[in-house]
Amino acid sequence: MAMAAPSYDLTPLGAPMLKHFLFSSKYKNLNHGSFGTYPAQVKHALRKYQDEIEATPDPFIRYTHGELLDESRIATAEILNVPVQEVVFVKNATTGVNTVLRNLTYNGGDVIIYFTTIYGAIEKTITSLTETTPLQARKVEYTCPISHQTLVQKFRDVIQEARSEGLNVKVAVFDTVTSLPGMRFPFEELTRVCRDEGIFSVIDGAHGIGHIPLDLNELRPDFFTSNLHKWLYVPRGCAVLYVPMRHQHLIRTTLPTSWGFVADPTSSQADKPNILTPVGSKRSAFEELFQFVATSDDAAYLTVPDAIRFRTEVCGGHDTIYRYLEQLANEGGDIVAAALGTDVLQEPDLRSGETSQIRRCAMSTIRLPIAVQKPNDQKSSSAYHPVAAEDVSKVVHFLQVTLKDEFGTFVPVFQHGDWLWTRLSAQVYLEKKDFEWLGEVLKELVERVGKGEYQINA
């Protein structure tokens, strides 16, 4: 029996929007930034495509899928303001970054630069490359709070230090919005520095499309990837990989290597034709490379137009969403920090009335009043006793599991510098009252940490 299509009626942002999403009535989703979610309208489209695939597997996968995929690429390219020929899909941003870094070739003396707050999986990717290629890695070390200006200067300093050693800085990897702590990164200025210095810019926009306004035609990065399943309301896993025409010759294989592989004609024997390329295809070799990458359920890729329709017709459009998320993240962060008697992560010495650049996004990072005790250090500016460094993992586990089990919610808790922090995600189905509630919950849990409850059953 066919499912009835959900309506696309304009809905006020906030609690009224919850009717469109699939959450349990016993769960409050305050961590949209980790795994995203999607509304019933997009679920309907996803199931429809999955049913169509199963109804006629070969015709759909060999012929229909490519046409629908092109429609999704067109819709994504429009949001990013770039030609569709420069946009393809991969499973997630980690795959996107890996695809770029593992396609580039490295010589002795080549260096990749990244920042200390890089996503863990990407740092492990870089470590893997240094073990299997001549590539060297240099990290931009820093601890928050910090300003965009200082971050950019630290990046320049690492470039100059590597060059002073006779090394070639080939690639830099950086975020649009970092994961932990959650803050907007100076990706625009870092991209300009890379362009001026002749360094490949690889932007990890995991928290990008659907989260903050992006114009890649203006930004002009060398490579960019972004999850659509985090903030654009597309099902997991779906991400965009942007490669401008000028660099597409560098990308010769997908991960895994599949039918679209672009072989070296001077040395390769891999001359089998791509069995998924239709006769008369006008797609470039780069586009065909990503058109079919092994057999998997790629139905999520096909739902992009439906997700955009939801954002436009139900939420009021991309710009409306961006404004709501940023404002709510800032208000919610202030509410929780006030309840805890702490502060929101922002630039140091921010003057009254001055806009925080790192808070110009849909996530806020709040300091918990839990300091991490240093060896032989008995002092803390917190009203609560600091926790020993060896107990941090126990405290984090206690807070996160108790949030899940007792309060039906979740926010990530992590150490940065000498404190524990938490990250909040704003979303169209949340309101200020949700953060008022969370502030009181966290206040109670911090008090329980102070009484040593995290030691029980540790």
C-alpha positions as CSV (number, residue, x, y, z in Angstrom):
1,M,0.0,0.0,0.0
2,A,1.4,3.4,-1.0
3,M,2.2,5.8,1.8
4,A,0.2,9.0,1.9
5,A,2.4,12.0,1.1
6,P,2.9,14.4,4.1
7,S,1.9,18.0,3.7
8,Y,4.3,20.8,3.0
9,D,2.4,23.6,4.8
10,L,4.3,26.6,6.2
11,T,4.9,26.0,9.9
12,P,6.1,28.4,12.6
13,L,9.6,27.6,13.8
14,G,10.0,26.2,17.3
15,A,7.8,23.7,19.0
16,P,5.1,23.6,16.2
17,M,7.8,22.2,13.9
18,L,8.2,19.0,16.0
19,K,5.1,17.5,14.3
20,H,7.1,17.1,11.1
21,F,10.0,15.2,12.8
22,L,10.3,11.6,13.9
23,F,11.4,11.9,17.5
24,S,10.1,9.8,20.3
25,S,7.8,11.8,22.6
26,K,10.2,10.9,25.4
27,Y,13.3,12.4,23.7
28,K,14.4,16.0,23.4
29,N,17.0,16.3,20.6
30,L,19.6,19.0,21.6
31,N,22.5,17.5,19.7
32,H,21.4,17.8,16.0
33,G,25.0,18.6,15.1
34,S,26.3,15.1,15.6
35,F,24.1,12.9,13.3
36,G,21.4,15.2,12.0
37,T,17.9,14.0,11.3
38,Y,15.2,14.5,8.7
39,P,11.4,15.2,8.7
40,A,8.6,12.9,7.7
41,Q,8.4,14.5,4.3
42,V,11.9,13.4,3.4
43,K,11.3,10.0,5.0
44,H,8.4,9.6,2.6
45,A,10.7,10.4,-0.4
46,L,13.4,8.0,0.9
47,R,11.0,5.1,1.2
48,K,9.5,5.9,-2.2
49,Y,12.9,5.6,-3.9
50,Q,13.8,2.5,-2.0
51,D,10.5,0.9,-3.1
52,E,11.1,1.9,-6.7
53,I,14.6,0.4,-6.6
54,E,13.3,-2.9,-5.3
55,A,10.4,-2.9,-7.8
56,T,12.9,-2.9,-10.8
57,P,16.5,-3.1,-9.5
58,D,18.4,-3.2,-12.8
59,P,16.4,-0.6,-14.7
60,F,16.4,1.8,-11.7
61,I,20.1,1.4,-10.8
62,R,21.4,1.4,-14.3
63,Y,19.2,4.2,-15.8
64,T,16.8,6.0,-13.5
65,H,19.2,6.5,-10.6
66,G,21.7,8.6,-12.7
67,E,19.0,11.0,-13.9
68,L,17.6,11.5,-10.3
69,L,21.2,11.9,-9.0
70,D,21.8,14.7,-11.5
71,E,18.7,16.5,-10.2
72,S,20.0,16.3,-6.6
73,R,23.4,17.5,-7.8
74,I,21.8,20.5,-9.5
75,A,19.9,21.4,-6.4
76,T,23.0,21.2,-4.3
77,A,25.1,23.2,-6.7
78,E,22.5,25.9,-6.6
79,I,22.8,26.3,-2.8
80,L,26.6,26.4,-3.1
81,N,26.5,28.7,-6.1
82,V,28.8,26.6,-8.4
83,P,28.3,24.7,-11.6
84,V,26.8,21.3,-11.3
85,Q,29.8,19.8,-13.1
86,E,31.9,20.6,-10.0
87,V,29.6,18.8,-7.5
88,V,29.3,15.1,-6.7
89,F,28.1,13.0,-3.8
90,V,30.0,10.8,-1.3
91,K,28.8,9.1,1.9
92,N,30.1,11.6,4.4
93,A,32.6,14.4,4.9
94,T,35.2,12.0,6.2
95,T,35.0,10.2,2.9
96,G,35.2,13.5,1.1
97,V,38.4,14.6,2.8
98,N,39.9,11.1,2.4
99,T,39.0,11.1,-1.3
100,V,40.9,14.3,-1.9
101,L,43.9,13.6,0.3
102,R,44.4,10.1,-1.0
103,N,44.2,11.2,-4.7
104,L,47.0,13.8,-4.3
105,T,50.5,12.7,-4.8
106,Y,53.3,13.5,-2.3
107,N,57.0,14.0,-2.6
108,G,59.7,14.1,0.0
109,G,59.5,17.4,1.9
110,D,55.8,17.9,1.3
111,V,53.8,19.1,4.3
112,I,50.2,19.1,5.3
113,I,49.0,21.6,7.9
114,Y,46.0,21.1,10.2
115,F,44.6,22.5,13.4
116,T,44.5,21.0,16.9
117,T,40.7,21.0,16.9
118,I,40.5,18.9,13.7
119,Y,37.9,16.1,13.6
120,G,39.5,13.0,15.1
121,A,38.8,10.8,12.0
122,I,40.6,13.4,9.8
123,E,43.6,13.6,12.0
124,K,43.9,9.8,11.9
125,T,43.6,10.0,8.1
126,I,46.6,12.4,8.1
127,T,48.5,10.2,10.4
128,S,47.8,7.3,8.0
129,L,49.1,9.3,5.1
130,T,52.4,10.2,6.9
131,E,52.9,6.4,7.5
132,T,52.3,5.4,3.9
133,T,53.6,8.3,1.9
134,P,56.5,10.8,2.2
135,L,54.1,13.5,3.5
136,Q,54.9,15.2,6.8
137,A,52.3,16.8,9.0
138,R,52.4,20.0,11.1
139,K,49.7,21.0,13.6
140,V,48.6,24.5,14.5
141,E,48.4,24.2,18.3
142,Y,46.0,26.4,20.3
143,T,43.6,26.5,23.2
144,C,40.3,28.4,23.3
145,P,39.3,31.1,23.9
146,I,40.9,32.5,20.8
147,S,40.1,35.0,18.1
148,H,39.9,34.4,14.4
149,Q,42.7,36.9,13.9
150,T,45.0,34.9,16.2
151,L,44.1,31.6,14.5
152,V,45.0,32.9,11.1
153,Q,48.3,34.3,12.4
154,K,49.2,31.0,14.0
155,F,48.5,29.3,10.7
156,R,50.8,31.8,8.9
157,D,53.5,31.1,11.5
158,V,53.4,27.4,11.0
159,I,53.7,27.9,7.2
160,Q,56.7,30.1,7.6
161,E,58.3,27.7,10.1
162,A,57.9,24.8,7.8
163,R,59.3,26.8,4.9
164,S,62.3,27.9,6.9
165,E,63.2,24.2,7.2
166,G,63.2,23.9,3.4
167,L,59.9,22.1,3.3
168,N,57.0,22.5,0.8
169,V,53.7,23.2,2.4
170,K,51.4,21.5,-0.1
171,V,48.0,21.1,1.7
172,A,46.0,22.7,4.5
173,V,42.9,21.1,6.1
174,F,40.5,23.2,8.1
175,D,36.8,23.4,9.1
176,T,33.9,25.7,8.4
177,V,32.6,25.0,11.9
178,T,34.7,22.9,14.3
179,S,33.1,19.9,16.0
180,L,34.4,20.0,19.6
181,P,34.4,22.8,20.6
182,G,31.6,23.9,18.3
183,M,32.6,27.2,16.9
184,R,32.7,29.0,13.5
185,F,36.2,28.8,12.1
186,P,37.9,31.6,10.0
187,F,37.6,29.5,6.9
188,E,37.2,32.4,4.5
189,E,40.4,34.1,5.6
190,L,42.3,30.8,5.7
191,T,41.2,30.0,2.2
192,R,42.6,33.4,1.1
193,V,45.9,32.7,2.8
194,C,46.2,29.4,1.0
195,R,45.4,31.0,-2.3
196,D,48.1,33.7,-1.8
197,E,50.6,31.1,-0.6
198,G,50.0,28.5,-3.3
199,I,48.7,25.9,-0.8
200,F,45.8,23.5,-1.6
201,S,42.9,24.4,0.7
202,V,40.9,21.3,1.7
203,I,37.8,22.5,3.7
204,D,36.0,20.0,6.0
205,G,32.5,21.5,5.9
206,A,31.0,18.7,7.9
207,H,29.0,21.4,9.6
208,G,28.4,23.5,6.5
209,I,25.6,23.2,4.0
210,G,22.2,24.0,5.6
211,H,24.0,25.3,8.7
212,I,25.5,28.6,7.5
213,P,25.3,30.5,4.2
214,L,28.0,29.3,1.8
215,D,29.0,30.7,-1.6
216,L,31.8,28.6,-3.1
217,N,32.0,30.8,-6.2
218,E,33.0,33.6,-4.0
219,L,35.1,31.6,-1.5
220,R,37.0,29.7,-4.3
221,P,38.5,26.8,-2.2
222,D,40.5,24.2,-3.9
223,F,38.4,21.3,-2.4
224,F,35.3,21.4,-0.2
225,T,33.1,18.7,1.3
226,S,30.0,18.9,3.5
227,N,27.5,16.6,5.0
228,L,24.0,17.1,3.8
229,H,22.7,14.7,6.5
230,K,23.7,17.0,9.4
231,W,21.9,20.3,8.7
232,L,20.1,20.1,5.4
233,Y,17.6,17.4,6.6
234,V,18.8,14.7,4.1
235,P,19.0,11.1,5.4
236,R,22.3,9.6,6.4
237,G,24.7,9.2,4.8
238,C,25.0,11.9,2.1
239,A,27.7,14.5,1.6
240,V,28.7,16.8,-1.3
241,L,32.3,16.9,-2.7
242,Y,33.1,20.0,-4.6
243,V,36.1,20.0,-6.9
244,P,36.5,22.9,-9.3
245,M,37.3,22.2,-12.9
246,R,40.9,23.3,-12.5
247,H,41.6,20.4,-10.1
248,Q,39.4,17.6,-11.4
249,H,42.3,16.0,-13.2
250,L,43.8,15.3,-9.8
251,I,40.9,13.2,-8.7
252,R,41.2,9.9,-10.5
253,T,39.6,7.4,-8.1
254,T,36.8,7.1,-5.6
255,L,37.0,5.2,-2.3
256,P,36.8,2.4,-3.0
257,T,38.2,2.5,-6.5
258,S,35.3,1.5,-8.8
259,W,34.1,1.6,-12.4
260,G,34.8,5.3,-13.0
261,F,38.5,5.1,-12.2
262,V,40.5,7.3,-14.5
263,A,43.6,5.2,-15.4
264,D,47.0,6.5,-16.5
265,P,46.9,5.8,-20.2
266,T,50.7,5.5,-20.4
267,S,51.1,2.7,-17.9
268,S,47.7,1.2,-16.9
269,Q,46.0,-2.0,-18.1
270,A,42.7,-0.9,-16.4
271,D,40.9,-0.4,-19.7
272,K,37.4,-2.0,-18.9
273,P,34.6,0.4,-19.8
274,N,32.4,1.8,-17.1
275,I,29.3,-0.4,-17.2
276,L,27.1,2.2,-15.6
277,T,27.8,5.0,-18.1
278,P,24.9,5.3,-20.5
279,V,25.5,5.6,-24.2
280,G,25.6,9.3,-25.2
281,S,26.3,10.5,-21.7
282,K,27.3,14.2,-21.5
283,R,28.8,13.9,-18.0
284,S,32.5,14.5,-17.6
285,A,34.9,11.8,-16.5
286,F,34.9,13.4,-13.1
287,E,31.1,13.2,-12.9
288,E,31.0,9.7,-14.1
289,L,33.7,8.8,-11.5
290,F,31.2,9.3,-8.7
291,Q,28.0,8.2,-10.5
292,F,28.2,4.7,-9.3
293,V,30.6,3.6,-6.5
294,A,30.0,0.0,-5.7
295,T,26.6,-1.4,-4.8
296,S,25.0,0.4,-1.8
297,D,21.8,2.1,-0.8
298,D,22.3,5.5,-2.2
299,A,18.6,6.5,-2.0
300,A,19.5,9.3,0.5
301,Y,21.3,11.1,-2.4
302,L,18.0,11.3,-4.3
303,T,16.1,13.0,-1.6
304,V,17.9,16.3,-1.7
305,P,15.2,18.1,-3.7
306,D,12.6,17.0,-1.2
307,A,14.8,18.2,1.7
308,I,15.1,21.6,0.0
309,R,11.4,21.7,-0.6
310,F,10.8,21.2,3.1
311,R,13.2,24.0,4.0
312,T,11.6,26.3,1.5
313,E,7.9,25.6,1.9
314,V,7.6,24.4,5.5
315,C,10.4,26.4,7.2
316,G,10.3,29.6,5.1
317,G,13.6,29.3,3.2
318,H,17.3,28.9,3.8
319,D,17.9,32.4,5.0
320,T,15.0,32.2,7.6
321,I,16.6,29.0,8.9
322,Y,20.1,30.4,9.1
323,R,18.8,33.5,11.1
324,Y,16.7,31.4,13.5
325,L,19.5,28.9,14.2
326,E,22.2,31.5,14.9
327,Q,19.9,33.6,17.1
328,L,18.7,30.6,19.1
329,A,22.2,29.1,19.5
330,N,23.4,32.4,20.9
331,E,20.3,32.9,23.2
332,G,20.4,29.2,24.3
333,G,24.0,29.3,25.0
334,D,23.6,32.4,27.2
335,I,20.7,30.8,29.0
336,V,22.6,27.6,29.9
337,A,25.8,29.5,30.9
338,A,23.7,31.8,33.2
339,A,22.1,28.7,34.8
340,L,25.6,27.2,35.5
341,G,27.2,30.5,36.4
342,T,29.8,30.1,33.7
343,D,30.3,31.5,30.2
344,V,29.9,30.8,26.5
345,L,33.0,30.1,24.4
346,Q,33.8,33.3,22.4
347,E,36.8,35.5,21.7
348,P,38.8,36.7,24.7
349,D,38.2,40.3,25.7
350,L,35.2,40.8,23.4
351,R,34.0,44.4,23.9
352,S,30.5,45.2,24.8
353,G,28.3,45.3,21.7
354,E,30.9,43.6,19.5
355,T,29.8,40.5,17.6
356,S,31.5,37.3,18.3
357,Q,32.7,35.7,15.0
358,I,33.1,32.2,16.5
359,R,29.4,32.3,17.6
360,R,28.1,33.0,14.1
361,C,26.7,29.5,13.7
362,A,24.0,27.1,15.0
363,M,26.1,25.7,17.9
364,S,27.3,27.1,21.2
365,T,29.9,25.7,23.5
366,I,29.4,26.2,27.2
367,R,31.9,25.9,30.0
368,L,30.8,23.6,32.8
369,P,31.9,24.6,36.3
370,I,34.1,21.5,36.5
371,A,37.8,22.2,36.3
372,V,40.4,19.5,35.5
373,Q,42.9,19.4,38.4
374,K,46.5,19.7,37.4
375,P,49.2,17.7,39.4
376,N,50.0,19.5,42.7
377,D,47.4,22.2,41.9
378,Q,44.8,22.6,44.7
379,K,43.3,25.8,43.4
380,S,40.3,26.3,41.2
381,S,38.1,29.3,40.3
382,S,35.1,27.1,40.3
383,A,32.7,26.7,43.3
384,Y,33.0,22.9,42.7
385,H,36.0,20.8,43.5
386,P,38.0,20.0,40.4
387,V,38.2,16.5,39.1
388,A,41.4,14.6,38.7
389,A,42.7,14.2,35.1
390,E,42.4,10.4,35.4
391,D,38.7,10.8,36.3
392,V,37.7,13.0,33.4
393,S,36.4,10.0,31.3
394,K,34.3,8.8,34.3
395,V,32.7,12.2,34.7
396,V,32.0,12.5,30.9
397,H,30.5,9.1,30.9
398,F,28.3,9.8,34.0
399,L,27.0,13.1,32.5
400,Q,26.2,11.8,29.1
401,V,24.7,8.5,30.2
402,T,22.6,10.2,32.9
403,L,21.3,12.7,30.4
404,K,20.3,9.8,28.2
405,D,18.8,7.5,30.8
406,E,17.2,9.9,33.3
407,F,16.3,13.0,31.2
408,G,15.8,11.7,27.7
409,T,18.3,13.9,25.9
410,F,21.9,14.2,25.0
411,V,24.6,16.8,24.6
412,P,28.3,16.0,24.2
413,V,30.6,16.7,27.1
414,F,34.4,17.0,26.6
415,Q,37.6,18.5,28.0
416,H,39.2,21.4,26.3
417,G,42.0,23.1,28.1
418,D,41.6,23.0,31.9
419,W,37.8,22.7,31.9
420,L,34.9,20.4,30.9
421,W,32.6,21.9,28.3
422,T,29.3,21.0,26.5
423,R,28.1,21.8,23.0
424,L,24.5,22.8,22.2
425,S,22.8,22.6,18.8
426,A,20.0,24.9,17.8
427,Q,17.4,23.7,15.4
428,V,14.1,24.7,13.9
429,Y,12.1,22.4,16.3
430,L,13.7,24.0,19.4
431,E,12.9,27.1,21.4
432,K,14.5,29.0,24.3
433,K,12.5,27.1,26.8
434,D,14.3,23.9,25.8
435,F,17.6,25.5,26.8
436,E,16.1,26.8,30.0
437,W,15.2,23.2,30.8
438,L,18.7,22.0,29.9
439,G,20.3,24.6,32.1
440,E,18.5,23.3,35.1
441,V,19.2,19.7,34.3
442,L,23.0,20.4,33.8
443,K,23.1,22.4,37.1
444,E,21.6,19.4,38.9
445,L,24.1,17.0,37.3
446,V,27.1,19.2,38.0
447,E,26.1,19.2,41.7
448,R,25.9,15.4,41.6
449,V,29.4,15.3,40.1
450,G,30.5,17.5,43.0
451,K,29.2,14.9,45.4
452,G,31.2,12.2,43.7
453,E,28.3,10.3,42.2
454,Y,30.3,9.6,39.0
455,Q,32.5,7.2,41.1
456,I,29.5,4.9,41.7
457,N,29.7,1.8,39.4
458,A,32.6,3.5,37.5
